[in-house]
Amino acid sequence: MQSLFQQCYQTVPNALWQQAQHIRLLICDVDGVFSDGRIYLGNHGEELKAFHTRDGYGIKALRKAGVEVAVITGRSSDIVQQRMQSLTIPYIYQGQEQKVPAYTELLTRLALQPEQVAYIGDDLSDWDVMQHVGLSIAVKDAHPYLRLHAGYVTSCLGGYGAVREVADLLLMSRDSFLQFDGSSS
């Protein structure tokens, strides 16, 4: 499966591939990861974000394969709550300017060790958590500091399939790819 991942995305070192096999929880930031980071505001104060359906498919496939998924985001919005609930993500932490407390709560709640956790982010507010997890991931268009220090940098941009790429990495590393036939929502 490693060669399939390479054909689809990029080459990953064997150590990273083995690290991915042990991940039991994927934590995602939202703005700049699930979305392209832009926030659209309407004339009447409504907020809009675009989410990629392929990311949704990847999240649902991960959950079916037994990998938990959580989001920790600094902002709060009904749109995020609705989208994450539609993807059946059980752990949604919004309004978290400091993300480490939510991360620590997840470790305790799920009885996980840091090396069993992957985190995908796009900006410096994600770094505090990323330096404590087993697999730190930056999206391709993340802040340069994150790209320099992350264990893996996606080939896809945030909001354009980066979450799906990570899901495929985790699924392929445990030979669970193509075992989900549900919808992307």
ZIHU-V670173 format. One line per field, one symbol per residue. phi: phi as a letter, one per 20 degrees, with the letter a starting at -180 (. if undefined). A space follows every 50 residues. Layout:
BEGIN
phi = ???
END
This chain:
BEGIN
phi = .fffffffcafcfgffgffffefdbddcfdfncfdfnededefdnfdccd cefffffffffgffenefcccccfecbfffgfffffemfedcddmdfdef gfffffgffeldegfeddcdbcbffefgfgfdefcecdfgdfggffffdf fbdfeefgncofffgfgfgffffdldfmedceeel
END
